[in-house]
Amino acid sequence: MNLSEKKGVEGYEVGPFYDEFFSEDGEPRPAARVLIEKLQSMSGEELAAKQKAAELSFLNMGITFTVASEGGTERIFPFDIIPRILEEREWRTLERGLKQRIYALNLFIDDIYHEQRILKDKVIPSEIVLSGKSYLPDCMGLNPPQGIWCHVTGTDLVRDKDGCVYVLEDNLRCPSGVSYVIENRRVMKRTFPEVFENGRVLPVDDYAAKLLEMLQCISPNQDRTCSIAVLTPGVYNSAYFEHSFLAQQMGVQLVEGSDLVVQDGFVLMRTTRGLKRVDVIYRRIDDTFLDPRVFRKDSMLGVPGLMDVYRAGRVALANAPGTGIADDKVVYKFVPDMIRYYLGEDAVIANVPTYLCCDERERAHVIENMEKLVVKSANEAGGYGMLIGPASTAAERAEFKKKILKNPRNFLAQPTLSLSRVPTMIDGRFEGRHVDLRPYILYGRDIFVMPGGLTRVALKKGSLVVNSSQGGGSKDTWVVTRRP
């Protein structure tokens, strides 16, 4: 069975990469078989019409992101109607590994801002953690509700040519993209309604309800209905659509820093009926902008005095301030060590091999092999601050060498992975494009992992950069159950 058998659809080549739909000999993978049969029953014109209808839905719903490098230009989030498919059996293993990882990372953050046992026992070099840009000494001694720091996490997973899944990085500060998961699914249900009728695809529609439940459970006031707000930097933020979407889905207020004030030891929200107490803030601004009295003095996004209320236990923040230290791409290398140290277990999902430029021997290896490696900055995001060695020029590598030698702590390198591919509609034909996967994890009374997550796809041919700001798009992710 091959996609090229049907008229109107150009031949699809599996290529030298792991293909999420087909085995090396071109046979459909079991989880994808039903969809492949559906695609083969359709002409190229039908598929193109469905793709156009999906794009029109995104336009009508205003599903956009803002490109800061283009002066705040808003774009429709690129979307491809061919989903990424995972078998439920594999997904359950990934789910178990993600829960394990988040649990250990939470213990690590709590330890760092209290006894720092993992540093004293030399499991992680102290200088690595304490010199981190996201390590905040002002958070020492904080005790978030129920000891939970990382309430919302987006962990990036990749599959290499060996078929194995690896953790590429952890995002614990303000991970974005979950709104696109929910909207992607809504569009796909209209595009392929017959596929969803048999209930073989695990749902993602309950994420907002799960998020609300988690925020309610960390409220410092359990004696009455708690007041929750989503704190956004404002309309010019690239993820503003998501902030407003989640607030609307949860039925809570969307606020900016200027809408909040600290008074009489509480955080209050300005409303048309006067000031109203806020119990929980789902903040979508970085740690250092939260309170100009404690962190950045020039912040116009936060709330003066917020940290005093937080320390007093009169407001909850998700995620807790200080979680960024576990978001550091250099600290990432030591997560398997954290899991062994705190849990006495091996990591269920392995890390990608990583070389730290602050280590003299590893730095020499990076500089000598830069054309083969991906070099990253420790705290950049969105595909910025990164060098993809095989696609780089000699001048670019020379420039990165200068950056590394100037600030070794800020750089790390990893092998260039042969990311798995998924068939993608490109100009009316199927072509393989590289993908990654960002599942979303909520930590409240227990740990919940959304089934699947955001599959990001590098729409440029041969590109390994999946970020929307760098020309990437998204696909729906189906976790498919086996049914008799």
LINQUI-V150353 format. One line per field, one symbol per residue. phi: phi as a letter, one per 30 degrees, with the letter a starting at -180 (. if undefined). Layout:
phi = ???
This chain:
phi = .beddcdibddccdidcdcdcbdddidddedceddedddddcdddddddddddddddddddidbbccddciidcbddebcdddcbbdeddddddedddddddddddddddddcbdhdddddhdbeeddddcddcdcedceidbdeiicccdbbccdcbccddidcbdcacbcdbdcjdddeddedddddddbedddddidcddbdcedddddeddddcddccdbddcbbcccdkddddceededddddddibdcbceddcbcbhibcccdbdcjdbdccbcdccbdedcdbddccddcdcccbejeddddddicacbbddejdeddcddddeecdeddddddcibdddcdddebccddceddddddddbedccccbddbdbiicibbcedcccdddddddddddddbeddbbbbedddedbbebdbhibdbdbdbbbcdcbcbbdbcccddjkcdcbdddeidcccdddcjdbbbdccccddbd
